[in-house]
Amino acid sequence: SKFGLSVTELTASLRREYSIPDTVDGVMITKVKKRSMADRFRLSPGQVIVTINDRAILSKKAYHKALARKQALMMTIFESGYEFSIVIPTRK
């Protein structure tokens, strides 16, 4: 995507490998393109995108649909037991 991320849906084996509890749902970041918008916001493989603009992101389809809207993105990210939010300005 133009944003610079590749994501995959969470599986039981990914949850085990990355210690992601069953209470966390979302799509896992698998790849970040260098010098992309995602890279500038320090997103990295293994993080889980939980919500975008307060909508649960439970599939790759939901992720791509959220990115297709040309508006600022507020993402909730899960990593190592914590959730944090980032806001990405409107993209052209």
Secondary structure, 3 states (H helix, E strand, C coil): CCCCEEEEECCHHHHHHHCCCCCCCCEEEEEECCCCHHHHCCCCCCCEEEEECCEECCCHHHHHHHHHCCCCEEEEEEECCEEEEEEECCCC
